[in-house]
């Protein structure tokens, strides 16, 4: 199907000449000799490029350009004028024009500019299509759960996503914190902007500063050219600071300033760079405990903990395991061209009984391996021997640990702060002790 071009120009002779030339080049051409008729055509037709005269009797080209870019922001508009001036070109570009031509028209130049405009329109359409696909992929409805606590979180997220508030997602490794972060971003007003992830654990202090804020050429050995940091790349979008609890204390003050002021300097630079970024942080650590121990700044903790979201571990949402298992079987069926219909009842029972220390990620990996190896149409326990072995070990460990907790509770039963004494003796933090007591049915 040929690309469509609309020409709006009050000089009918010019309209005719341009129409004939563009049709000869294979374009589908529509024409209007005034602004109102041009707007009607835009409402009725899918136009790829607009050629717009600067001088018209009913409305000026620049005024019409404002209206058109407000309604059709991705439509490339090429301004045409017999009164070409630098000022007009600058004004048109500021209002969103793709390019400009002066009369008399140089048709070779026009063909090149139109070709480039068509390519830009195709690219923008492709980006928009991919953005919609990503939004669909990370929609709240795609987060699989049958668990009441998770349902409450998902009910809260749309309202949270629509704000600019900093969000702290807490949960063990493998619980799906990044999936929640992406759902927040792609359901927010920033969905068309970038989503930039930084794994704070994987980077040393010096590298982390350069990753976050960028560096100037020559800032340090190996800095051969200027490099933008992740905050700069994330401008107009969201930055996901994964495992933020691992950021060195010396870096935390610099990060606090950025979160408060949304400005920074690249490493080795003096220019202050301002950005517009939404921050989503995640951690598998107990940051309140880290604040008490002095390994995490209290002011930074309160700055990122505006909206806390705590994701429960898989062992506390076992009603999700059958749903997730079926989802992962479907996923890896498609990936590996298999036709496994369902998990066996024995496998479901095994999956439900196991404690899943690696959470959803461990479940996904286990099912992927089993789907690849399974020859039949029912996924059985045959390829889950590692989990069976771990479960046997877990049972004996659980019995020993439960007995230890019971004996310590008896030992400190007359102490005013019994739980603190037990936590101190076990060298664990109170939140970990709480989870263990809940796991073994002691509360």
Secondary structure, 3 states (H helix, E strand, C coil): CCCEEEEECCCHHHHHHHHHHHHHCCCEEEEECCHHHHHHHHHHCCCCEEEEECCCCCCCHHHHHHHHHHHCCCCEEEEEECCCCHHHHHHHHHCCCCEEEECCCCHHHHHHHHHHHHHHHHHHHHHHHHHHHHHHHCCHHHCCCCCHHHHHHHHHHHHHHCCCCCEEEECCCCCCHHHHHHHHHHCCCCCCCCEEEEEHHHCCHHHHHHHHHEECCCCCCCCCCCEECHHHHCCCCEEEEECHHHCCHHHHHHHHHHHHHCEEECECCCCEEECCCEEEEEECCCHHHHHHHCCCCHHHHHHHCCEEEECCCHHHCHHHHHHHHHHHHHHHHHHHCCCCCEECHHHHHHHHHCCCCCHHHHHHHHHHHHHHHCCCCEECHHHCHHHHHHHHHHHHHHHHHHHHHHHHHHHCCCCCCHHHHHHHHHCCCHHHHHHHHHHCCCC
